[in-house]
Amino acid sequence: MTAHRREGGWFTASRWLARRRRCYEILERDAAHDRTASRVELGLIALIVLNVIVAVLETVPSLYLRDYVAFLVFERLSLLVFASEYALRIWVAPENPRYRGVSPLRARLHYARTAVAIVDLIAWLPFVVSALFGVNLVTLAIFRLLRFIKLVRYSPGMQSLLEVLHRESQSLMACFWLLSAAVLIAASAMYVAEGHIQPEHLGSIPAAMWWAMATVTTVGYGDVYPLTVAGRIIASLTMVTGIVMIALPVGIIATSFVDVIKRRDFVITWGMVARVPLFADLDAAGIGEIHKMLSAHTAQPGEVIARRGEVARSMYFIASGEVELELDDGLHLLGEGQFFGEMALLHSARRAATARAHTRCMLLMLEADALADVIRRHPEIGKRIHAMARDDEGPHPVRRSADIADDELSVGPGGAAT
């Protein structure tokens, strides 16, 4: 093989790494607003949901006998997709920032031991077991339903919930022990009160624990109920205790879940504020003060957010969606995490472009008056901002002729060059 062919070949090191990086971006949605990654993600989600539906339908004998071939073909196609996905995720594991500094082999081994990788393995392993050992699809339906867990990867809300369960594991374990103690005490009390009256149901503490568990977690199953005054008093106290026992973990999870969501939103918006050239020299306290002044605004597709030529008195951060800027040199598409109108915060600049919502957008707006209020209360923040505005030669030069800094238009959504 000639040197020219080696340099242009598919398997050259640079092209191999570039393709691996691109594959990682698609599978992990590492680049914002990547349409290919979005399509792949939606396709995998649809396939997972269809697999769960099919696994349920296969347990209906008439459907299973009538459509066995269709079920088998669908399962084989799903096997091919899930196995390929698993292999590709193992291959691109070295691109994960968490595994930087380790060898590709070690990175892949680390990834293969993670919970998400194990779930991906389970997604296609049942069919291989079926093919090797002759187990029918219905028998493996339970294992195939585990594919539903793969949706956790694509749900920020579910990821937040898992984070909450991990964070509050000790508190939840304490609730479990309290619940166990309540069940044991209630069962013991009912055994003493009515064990001799209902020996078949309450004749021992283990037997009475069924009644206690049903009463603590609900208001009773109805198959066993007290017959004496003492038993009814115990049952009433058990029901009230059960309400408290159930409310404890619910309250812990709900409070922590809200905290995690707020913290995640704060990290995202804090990072967006810190990216603005005018605020690049501020410390964490200064960024935090500005963060408090942000207000939310939702724009529908096609809605004009700002018109060219009008006096600008606010800047906008794009929390989600896309905004289209109509400039002299053409259209510029800004995406999640980007901003525009920042120079309006220092002087009455005119809008350099018409800003229009390209998709449904969630915008965070910072008014010039709000920033002025922050500067009045914290003069040191104003000094740093004005120093950055005068820095035309620094790492974040800005222009004063309009309300948009040049450097923000030099990158596209997610930091990609336009």
N, C-alpha and C positions, 0 to 999 in steps of 0.2 A: 504494500500500500504506500502511495506517495505521501510526502509531507503535506502537500496541498489537500489531499483527501483526508488526512488525519486531522488537519486543522479545521476542515469544514464538516467533519463527521459529527454524528449525533452524540457519540460517546466521549467527546473531548471533556476534560475535567470542568472547564468553565461552563460549557453548555449543560453538562450533567447537573452541576450545582444550581445553575439558573433554573432549570426545569424542576429540580427538587424544591427550590424556593417558591416557584410559581405554584406548584402543587400544594405546598403548605399554605400559601395565601388563599387558595381556593377552598381547601378543606377546613381551615380554621378561621376563614374570613378575616385574615390579618390585615387586609387593606380595606379601608372604608369605601363603600359604594362600588364594590366590585360586582358587576352584574353577573359574571360567570359564577362567582362564589355564591351569589344569592340564588341563582337557578339550581346549582348543585344542592344547596341546603334545602330548598323547597322540595326538590325531587326526592331527597332522602327522607324528609319528614313525611311526604305523601306515601312513600313506599313503606315506611314504618307503620303508619296508620292503617294502610291497606292490609299489611301482614297481620295486624292484630284482628281486624275484621274477619279476614279469611280464616285465621286460627279458630275464631269463635264459631264461624259457620260450619267448619269441618266437623264439629262435634254433633251436628244434626245428621242422623243416619241417612235420611232420604237425600239430602244435598250431597253428602260425601259419596254415596254410591252413584248418583247421577252425574256429578261433575268431578269425579276423581281425577281424570286426565287434566282438566283445567287447573285443579288445585296443584297437581304435581308439577305442571309446567311453570306455574306462578312461583312455586316454592324453589324450583331450580334456578329461575331467573333471579329471585331474591337472594338465593345463596351466592350466585355469581357476583351480584352487586355488593353484598355485605362483605364477602370474602375479599373482594378487590379493594373495598374501602379500608378494611382492616390492614391489608398488606401495604397500601399506600400510606396510611397513617404511621405504620411502623417505619416505613422508608423515610418519611419526612421528619421523624422525631428529632434528628439533630438540628433542625431549624428552629425548634422551640427555644425561646430565650432562657427558659429555666435550665436547659441542659448545655448552655454554653460553657466551654472550657473542659468538656469531657469528650472522649472519643465517640465517634458515631455508634459503635457497637454498644458502648455503655449507655449512651443516650437512649438507644432503642430498648435495651433491657429495662432501664428505669421506666420508660413509658409503658412497656408491656405489663408492668406490675401495677399500674394505676387502675383505679376503679373504672374509669371510662373505657380503658383498653380491654379490661376483662369483660365488660358489658358488650363491647363490640365483638369479642371472641364468641361469647355466648350467642350472639345474634345469628351466626352461621354454623356453629358447631353442631347443633341438634340434627341438622339434615345429614351431615357427614356421619354421625352416629347411626342415623336411620339407614343410610346406604350400606354401612359396614356390617351392621348387626341385624338388618331386616326388621327394624322397629317401624310400625306404621305411623303415619303423620298424626293421627288422632292421639296416640299415646304420648307423642312429644308436644302436644298442644300447649301444655303448661309451660314448658321450656321456651316455646316459641313466643308465648305471650310476654316473656321477659324482654323481647325486643322493644316493647313499649317504653322501657326504662331509658332507651337511647334518646328519647325526646328530651331528657334532662339536659343533654349537651346543648340543645338549641333553645332552651328556655332560661333567660336571665332570672325570671322569677323563681323557678325551681332551684337554680343554683344558689340564689339568695336564701331560700328556705333550707337547703342543705347546710349552708354556712351558719344559719341560725341554730340548727340542731347541733352542729359541732360546737359552736360557741357556748351554748347553754346546756351542754351534755351533763355537767355536774348538777346544775339546778334541776334538770329533768329527772336525773337519777334520784335526787332527794325527793322529788314528788312521787316517784315510783315507790320508794320505800315507805313514804307516808301512806300511800294508797294501800300498799300491802299490809301495813300495820292496821289500818282502818278495817280492812276485810277480815283480818285475823281476829281483831277484837269483837267485831260484829258477829262473826261466826261463833266465837266462844260464848258470847252473851246469849245468843239465840239457842245454842246447844243446852245451856244451863236452864233457860226459861221454858223451852218447849221440846227438848230432846226426848223426854219421856212421853210426850203427847203425840209427836210425829216422828217416831223412830226411823221410819223408812226414808225420811228426807232430812231430819235434823238429829238423828241418833248418834252422830259423831261430829267432831269439829271439821274433819275433811269433807263430810257430806254437807254440813251447813255452810261451807265456804262457797258452794254454788249459789245458794240464796244470797249470801253476803255480797258476792261479786256482782250479781245481777241487780241488787238493790243499791249498791254504792255507785255503779256506773250508769244506772238508769233509775227507774222507779219500781223495778221488779219485773220479772218475766211473767209472773202470774201462775206458774205451776206450783209454787210453794208460797204460802202466805200465813201470817201469824193468826192464832186462834184465841190467844189469851190477851188480857190487858197488858201484862208485862211484855209480851211479845210485840204488841202493837206499838208500845212506847219505844222499844228497842228499834223496831223497823222505822219509826218516824225519825229518831235521832240518826239512824244510818242513812236515810235519804238526805237529810240536811247536810250531814258530813260528806256525802257523795257529791253534792253540789259544790261544796268548797274544794274537795279533792280534784274535781274535773276542772274547776275554774282556775286553779293554780297553774297547771302547765299551759292552758290556753292563754292566760294572761302573759306568762313568760315568753311564749313563742310570738304572740302578737306584738308585744312591746319591742322585742329584739328584732323582729322582722321589719318593723317601721324604722328602727335605728339603722339597720343594714341598708335599707333603701335610701334613707336620707344621706348616709355616709357615702354611698356609691354615687348618688347625684352630686354631692358636694365635691367629691374628688374629680368628677367629670367637669363640672362648671368651674372649679378652682383652676384646673389645668387650662381651660379655654381662656380664662382671664389672664393667666400668667403668660400666655402666648402673645398677647397684644404687645407690640413694640413699646408703646407708651408706658406700659406697666412692667416691662422686663426687668427693671432695676429695683422693684419693690420687694420687700421681704414678705414672709408669710402673713404677718399681722396686717400689712398694708393691703395685700391681696384679699385677705379675709374681710376687711372693712368694705372694699368695693363689692365683694361677693354679696354682702348683705343688702346692697342697694339694687340688685337686679330684680326686674319684674318680668313675668311671663306673658307671652303673646302668641296666639295660634293664628297662622295664616293658611288659607285654603289655596289649592292649586289655581294659579292665574291671578291671585290677589296682588295688587300693587302695595308694596311695603313702604317704598319711598320713591319720589319722583325726581328726576334730574332737574337741577336748577333751583329747587326750593331750598330754603335755609334749613340746615341740618342742626338739630339740637339733641341728637341721641345716637348711640351706636347699638349694634345688634350682634348677638352671639347666636349661632345656629346650633341648637341643642339636638335637633333631629330634622331630617328632610333636606331639601336642596333649594337654594335661592339663585335666581338668574340675574346677573348684572348686565345691563345694556350700556356698553361703553363705545367710544368712537372707533376703537380697533376691533369691535365685534362683541360677541357674547361671552361672558365668563360665568362658569357654573361653580358656585361655592357649596360645600357640603358640610356635614356634621363636624363640629369642632372649629369651624372657621368663623370669621367675623367681618364686619364692614361698618364704615361710618365713624371710625375712632377719632379722626381729627376734629370732628364736630364737638368733642368734649372740651377743647381748649379755646376755640374761637368760632365765630359764626360762619363757618365754611358753607358753601353750597354743595348740594348733592352732585357728585361727579357722574352718577349713573342712576338709571331707573332700576330699582330692585323689585323683582317680581318673584313670587313663590312658584318654583318649578314643580314641587310636590307639596303635599301637606307638611307644614313646618311648625315646629315648636321653637319659638325664638325667645331669647332672654335679652331684655332691653335695659340699657343703662342711660339714663337721662343726664344731660350736662348739668342740670340743677342739682341732681343727686350727688354727682361727683364734686360739685362746688361745695356742697354741704359737708362732704367727707374732708375736703381740703381745709375748710374753715375749722373743723374740729381737730384735724391732724395736719398742721402746716408742713410737717416734714414730708408727708406724702406728696403734697403739691410741689415742693421743691424738687423731688426726684422726678416727678412726671414732667415738669417743665424742662428739667435738665435733659431728659430723654428727647423731648420735642425739639430742642436746639441742636441735638447731636445728628448732623447730616452725614457724618463720616463714620459713625460707629457701626456696630454689627446689625443694628436695626434702624437704618435711616428712614425718615418719614418725610412726606411732602406736605406743604402748608397750603397749596393752591386748591385743594379739594378735601373731601371728607374721608378719603380712602387712602391708606398707605400703599405704596407701590409693591412692597414685598408680599402683601397678602394675595395679590393677583398673580404672583409668580408661581404659586402652587395651587394644585387642584385639591379636591376632596381627599382627605387622608394623607395629604402631603405630596401627592403625585404632581409632577410638573404638567402645566397646561400647554 
